[in-house]
Amino acid sequence: MKPKIVVIGGSGLIGAMVVEKLKQKGNDAVAAPPDTAVYTMSGEGSDGALAGAEVVVDVASAPSFEDQAAWDFFQIVGENLAAAEVADAINFFRTAHENLAAAELAAGVKHHVALSVLGTERLQDLAYFRAKLMQENMIKGSPVPHTIIRASLFFEWIRPIAQAGTDGDTVRVSHSLFHPVAADDVASAVAEVALDAPRNGTVEIAGPDKFYVDELVAKVLEHDKDPRNVIMGDPGGLFYGIQLDDQSLMPGRDARLGPTTVDWWLTH
């Protein structure tokens, strides 16, 4: 009998893909929305939500890629929240994870899988990544066996990145290297890790090719026949208000590389 797998955030883009991929392999995968009782400030009812689960996959804090949702998400990444609101958001993630960890212990969960972002420890000037690093450290400190998956920036983030760097008809974004990846490839990696034994460590997933951020933004806008002008090689180009170097968003040598290319993604 295959284990029950609960996917928190299973109604979102990545979560829905993960659930579908697990079900295609005959697994008992259950989608739990990010506001489910296992992931709230109160934690009430969390034991029942995880009853019988051997694996919990947490993709609850992965952003949507619908235009407005993605823009709202990156407003948060870009530190546009007031300091008190940032503190509240981080406190929410802390309390929610504490409730989730307690529920996992009570339910006898054997593997906690969490989706994070490649380069999180190098992006600590941004509130979202401070929250993600805190979450990672809490997972590592929990007695529940775990695997953390750090994914590179998704292809689906390119248009929101362009929007964030737009001033009139001009786009200024970071001239730094990255290895973007298709969301579907990330979902495949998450599903595979969920079926493996816990690593009690971190794995990385990136795309097959590296680009400069401004280079790929220009490529996507050209494909879209978008008339905005991308300033190439701009030394003042920023990533949501911060400077990046060529290591900030890059994977390590042991990263898994997804097969989907940007050219294929743009035409499908």
C-alpha positions as CSV (number, residue, x, y, z in Angstrom):
1,M,0.0,0.0,0.0
2,K,1.4,3.4,-1.0
3,P,1.8,6.1,1.6
4,K,-0.6,9.0,2.0
5,I,0.9,12.3,0.9
6,V,-0.6,15.6,2.0
7,V,0.4,18.6,-0.2
8,I,0.0,21.9,1.7
9,G,-0.7,24.5,-0.9
10,G,-2.0,21.8,-3.2
11,S,-4.5,24.1,-4.8
12,G,-1.8,26.5,-6.1
13,L,0.1,26.1,-9.4
14,I,3.1,24.1,-8.1
15,G,1.0,22.2,-5.6
16,A,-1.6,21.2,-8.1
17,M,1.1,20.0,-10.4
18,V,2.7,18.0,-7.6
19,V,-0.6,16.4,-6.7
20,E,-1.3,15.4,-10.3
21,K,2.2,13.9,-10.8
22,L,1.9,11.9,-7.6
23,K,-1.6,10.6,-8.6
24,Q,-0.4,9.7,-12.1
25,K,2.0,7.3,-10.4
26,G,-0.8,5.8,-8.3
27,N,-0.1,7.5,-5.1
28,D,-2.6,8.6,-2.5
29,A,-2.0,12.4,-2.8
30,V,-4.3,14.9,-1.0
31,A,-4.3,18.6,-1.7
32,A,-4.6,20.8,1.3
33,P,-5.1,24.6,0.7
34,P,-2.5,27.0,2.3
35,D,-5.2,28.2,4.7
36,T,-5.9,24.7,6.0
37,A,-5.9,24.2,9.7
38,V,-2.4,22.7,9.6
39,Y,-0.9,26.0,8.4
40,T,-2.6,28.7,10.5
41,M,-1.8,30.7,13.6
42,S,-4.1,28.7,15.8
43,G,-3.3,25.2,14.4
44,E,-6.8,24.0,15.5
45,G,-7.8,20.8,13.7
46,S,-4.4,20.2,12.3
47,D,-4.1,16.6,13.7
48,G,-7.2,15.5,11.7
49,A,-5.8,17.1,8.5
50,L,-2.7,15.0,8.6
51,A,-4.3,11.8,9.9
52,G,-2.7,8.8,8.2
53,A,-0.1,10.9,6.3
54,E,3.4,9.6,6.0
55,V,4.7,12.4,3.9
56,V,3.9,16.1,4.0
57,V,4.9,18.4,1.1
58,D,4.8,22.1,1.9
59,V,4.6,24.4,-1.1
60,A,2.3,26.8,0.6
61,S,4.5,29.9,0.3
62,A,5.3,29.4,-3.4
63,P,3.8,32.4,-5.3
64,S,1.1,32.2,-7.9
65,F,2.1,33.2,-11.5
66,E,-1.2,34.9,-12.4
67,D,-0.4,38.5,-13.2
68,Q,-1.9,40.3,-10.2
69,A,-1.0,37.6,-7.7
70,A,2.6,37.5,-8.9
71,W,2.8,41.3,-8.8
72,D,1.4,41.3,-5.3
73,F,3.9,38.7,-4.2
74,F,6.9,40.6,-5.6
75,Q,5.7,43.8,-3.9
76,I,6.3,41.8,-0.6
77,V,9.6,40.5,-1.8
78,G,10.6,44.0,-2.7
79,E,10.2,45.2,0.9
80,N,7.3,47.5,0.1
81,L,5.6,46.4,3.3
82,A,6.0,48.5,6.4
83,A,8.5,47.1,9.0
84,A,5.7,46.0,11.3
85,E,3.9,44.2,8.5
86,V,7.1,42.4,7.6
87,A,7.5,41.3,11.2
88,D,3.9,40.1,11.2
89,A,4.5,38.1,8.1
90,I,7.6,36.5,9.5
91,N,5.8,35.8,12.8
92,F,3.0,34.1,10.8
93,F,5.5,31.8,9.1
94,R,7.2,30.9,12.3
95,T,3.9,30.1,14.2
96,A,2.4,28.3,11.3
97,H,5.5,26.1,10.9
98,E,5.5,25.4,14.6
99,N,1.9,24.2,14.4
100,L,2.7,22.1,11.3
101,A,5.7,20.5,13.0
102,A,3.6,19.6,16.1
103,A,0.9,18.1,13.9
104,E,3.4,16.1,11.9
105,L,4.9,14.6,15.1
106,A,1.4,13.8,16.4
107,A,0.4,12.1,13.1
108,G,3.7,10.1,12.8
109,V,4.8,11.8,9.6
110,K,8.0,10.3,8.3
111,H,9.1,12.8,5.7
112,H,8.6,16.6,5.5
113,V,9.4,18.0,2.0
114,A,9.7,21.8,1.7
115,L,10.1,24.0,-1.4
116,S,12.4,26.9,-1.0
117,V,14.4,29.2,-3.3
118,L,17.9,28.8,-4.6
119,G,20.2,31.5,-3.2
120,T,18.0,32.2,-0.1
121,E,20.9,32.7,2.2
122,R,22.4,35.2,-0.3
123,L,19.2,37.3,-0.6
124,Q,18.8,38.3,3.1
125,D,18.2,41.9,2.3
126,L,14.7,40.9,1.1
127,A,12.0,40.1,3.6
128,Y,10.6,37.0,1.8
129,F,14.0,35.3,1.8
130,R,14.6,36.1,5.5
131,A,11.3,34.3,6.2
132,K,12.3,31.4,3.9
133,L,15.7,31.0,5.7
134,M,14.0,31.0,9.0
135,Q,11.6,28.4,7.8
136,E,14.5,26.2,6.5
137,N,16.3,26.5,9.8
138,M,13.1,25.5,11.7
139,I,12.7,22.4,9.4
140,K,16.3,21.4,10.1
141,G,15.7,21.7,13.8
142,S,12.5,19.6,13.8
143,P,12.7,15.9,14.7
144,V,10.7,15.1,11.6
145,P,13.0,13.8,8.8
146,H,13.1,16.2,6.0
147,T,14.3,17.2,2.5
148,I,14.5,20.9,1.5
149,I,14.3,21.6,-2.3
150,R,15.8,24.9,-3.4
151,A,14.5,25.8,-6.8
152,S,16.0,28.4,-9.1
153,L,13.8,31.3,-10.3
154,F,11.0,29.9,-12.5
155,F,10.5,30.9,-16.1
156,E,7.1,32.0,-15.0
157,W,8.7,34.8,-12.9
158,I,10.3,36.5,-15.8
159,R,7.4,38.7,-16.8
160,P,6.8,39.9,-13.2
161,I,10.5,40.7,-12.9
162,A,10.2,42.8,-16.1
163,Q,7.1,44.5,-14.6
164,A,9.0,45.3,-11.4
165,G,11.8,46.9,-13.4
166,T,9.6,49.0,-15.7
167,D,9.6,52.8,-15.7
168,G,7.5,54.0,-18.6
169,D,8.7,52.2,-21.7
170,T,12.1,51.3,-20.2
171,V,13.0,48.1,-18.2
172,R,16.0,48.1,-15.9
173,V,16.8,44.8,-14.2
174,S,19.8,43.0,-12.8
175,H,22.7,42.0,-15.1
176,S,23.5,38.9,-13.1
177,L,23.6,35.2,-14.0
178,F,20.9,32.7,-13.2
179,H,19.8,29.2,-14.2
180,P,15.9,29.6,-14.5
181,V,13.7,26.5,-14.5
182,A,10.3,25.6,-15.7
183,A,7.6,25.3,-12.9
184,D,6.7,21.9,-14.3
185,D,10.2,20.6,-13.9
186,V,10.2,21.8,-10.3
187,A,6.9,20.0,-9.6
188,S,8.4,16.8,-11.0
189,A,11.4,17.1,-8.7
190,V,9.2,17.8,-5.7
191,A,7.1,14.7,-6.5
192,E,10.1,12.5,-6.9
193,V,11.7,13.7,-3.7
194,A,8.4,13.0,-1.9
195,L,8.6,9.4,-2.9
196,D,12.3,9.0,-1.9
197,A,13.7,8.5,1.6
198,P,14.4,11.8,3.6
199,R,17.8,13.2,2.9
200,N,17.9,15.4,6.0
201,G,19.5,18.0,3.8
202,T,19.0,20.2,0.8
203,V,18.8,19.5,-3.0
204,E,18.8,22.1,-5.7
205,I,16.9,22.2,-9.0
206,A,17.7,24.6,-11.8
207,G,17.1,24.8,-15.6
208,P,19.4,23.5,-18.3
209,D,20.8,26.8,-19.4
210,K,22.2,29.9,-17.8
211,F,21.3,33.5,-18.8
212,Y,21.8,37.0,-17.6
213,V,18.6,38.2,-16.0
214,D,18.4,41.2,-18.4
215,E,19.1,38.9,-21.4
216,L,16.2,36.6,-20.6
217,V,13.8,39.4,-19.8
218,A,14.6,40.9,-23.2
219,K,14.1,37.6,-24.9
220,V,10.7,37.0,-23.3
221,L,9.5,40.5,-24.1
222,E,10.7,40.2,-27.7
223,H,8.7,36.9,-28.0
224,D,5.7,38.7,-26.5
225,K,6.1,41.5,-29.1
226,D,6.3,43.8,-26.1
227,P,7.7,47.2,-27.1
228,R,9.4,48.0,-23.8
229,N,13.2,48.6,-24.1
230,V,15.4,46.5,-21.8
231,I,18.6,48.3,-20.8
232,M,21.3,45.7,-21.3
233,G,24.3,45.4,-19.0
234,D,23.0,48.2,-16.7
235,P,25.5,48.4,-13.7
236,G,22.7,50.0,-11.7
237,G,20.1,47.3,-12.5
238,L,18.5,45.8,-9.4
239,F,16.6,42.8,-8.4
240,Y,13.7,44.1,-6.3
241,G,15.9,46.9,-4.9
242,I,19.1,45.0,-4.3
243,Q,22.3,44.4,-6.2
244,L,23.2,40.9,-7.2
245,D,26.5,39.3,-8.3
246,D,26.9,36.4,-10.6
247,Q,26.7,33.9,-7.7
248,S,23.6,35.2,-6.0
249,L,21.1,33.1,-8.0
250,M,23.3,30.4,-9.3
251,P,23.1,26.7,-8.3
252,G,25.9,24.5,-7.0
253,R,27.7,21.9,-9.1
254,D,25.5,19.1,-7.8
255,A,22.2,20.7,-8.7
256,R,19.6,18.7,-10.7
257,L,19.0,20.3,-14.0
258,G,15.4,20.2,-15.4
259,P,15.1,19.3,-19.1
260,T,12.7,22.1,-20.3
261,T,14.4,24.9,-22.3
262,V,13.2,28.5,-22.4
263,D,12.6,28.2,-26.1
264,W,10.3,25.2,-25.6
265,W,8.5,26.9,-22.7
266,L,7.8,30.1,-24.8
267,T,6.2,28.1,-27.6
268,H,4.0,25.7,-25.5
